């Protein structure tokens, strides 16, 4: 995934959000049609959820609350995936 991540996102995107975006992308590219989202509406709903994850992490960060599962990804974490 490190090859496709915009360098500007490194250190800014929440790990949960990054994983969700990756999962959405992989499901859209699946060779097995049953593994792909059934409609663009499904993709949009999943992307909206990923955005909510990111916004929640940013709100917690701004309030001084950062929990381990929601920590912002470090540059090394993206480059190791």
C-alpha positions as CSV (number, residue, x, y, z in Angstrom):
1,X,0.0,0.0,0.0
2,X,2.9,2.3,0.5
3,X,3.3,2.7,-3.2
4,X,-0.1,4.2,-3.7
5,X,-0.4,6.4,-0.6
6,X,-0.1,10.1,-1.3
7,X,3.0,11.2,0.7
8,X,1.0,14.2,2.0
9,X,-1.2,11.7,3.9
10,X,1.7,10.0,5.7
11,X,1.5,10.9,9.4
12,X,-2.0,12.4,9.0
13,X,-4.4,9.6,8.2
14,X,-5.7,7.4,11.0
15,X,-4.7,3.8,10.9
16,X,-8.3,2.6,11.1
17,X,-9.2,4.9,8.2
18,X,-6.3,3.8,6.1
19,X,-7.2,0.1,6.6
20,X,-10.8,0.8,5.7
21,X,-9.8,2.6,2.5
22,X,-7.5,-0.3,1.6
23,X,-10.3,-2.8,2.2
24,X,-12.7,-0.8,0.0
25,X,-10.2,-0.7,-2.8
26,X,-9.3,-4.3,-2.6
27,X,-12.9,-5.3,-2.6
28,X,-13.6,-3.2,-5.7
29,X,-10.7,-4.9,-7.5
30,X,-11.7,-8.5,-6.6
31,X,-11.8,-10.9,-9.5
32,X,-14.7,-12.7,-7.8
33,X,-17.8,-10.6,-8.5
34,X,-19.4,-11.8,-5.3
35,X,-16.6,-10.2,-3.3
36,X,-17.1,-6.8,-5.0
37,X,-19.5,-4.2,-3.7
38,X,-22.9,-4.7,-5.4
39,X,-23.4,-1.1,-6.3
40,X,-21.7,2.3,-6.2
41,X,-24.0,3.2,-3.4
42,X,-22.4,0.5,-1.3
43,X,-19.0,2.0,-2.1
44,X,-20.1,5.5,-1.2
45,X,-21.5,4.2,2.1
46,X,-18.2,2.6,3.0
47,X,-16.2,5.7,2.0
48,X,-18.5,7.8,4.1
49,X,-17.8,5.5,7.0
50,X,-14.1,5.8,6.5
51,X,-14.4,9.6,6.4
52,X,-16.3,9.5,9.7
53,X,-13.5,7.4,11.2
54,X,-11.0,10.0,10.2
55,X,-13.1,12.9,11.4
56,X,-13.6,11.2,14.8
57,X,-9.9,10.7,15.2
58,X,-9.2,14.3,14.3
59,X,-11.8,15.5,16.8
60,X,-10.3,13.4,19.5
61,X,-6.8,14.6,18.6
62,X,-7.9,18.2,18.7
63,X,-9.4,17.5,22.2
64,X,-6.2,15.9,23.3
65,X,-7.6,12.4,23.3
66,X,-5.9,9.9,21.1
67,X,-6.6,6.2,21.8
68,X,-4.2,3.5,20.6
69,X,-6.5,1.9,17.9
70,X,-7.2,5.4,16.5
71,X,-3.6,6.8,16.5
72,X,-2.5,8.6,13.4
73,X,-0.4,6.4,11.2
74,X,3.3,7.1,11.3
75,X,5.3,7.3,8.1
76,X,7.0,3.9,8.9
77,X,3.6,2.2,9.3
78,X,2.5,3.1,5.8
79,X,5.8,2.2,4.3
80,X,5.8,-1.2,6.0
81,X,2.5,-2.2,4.5
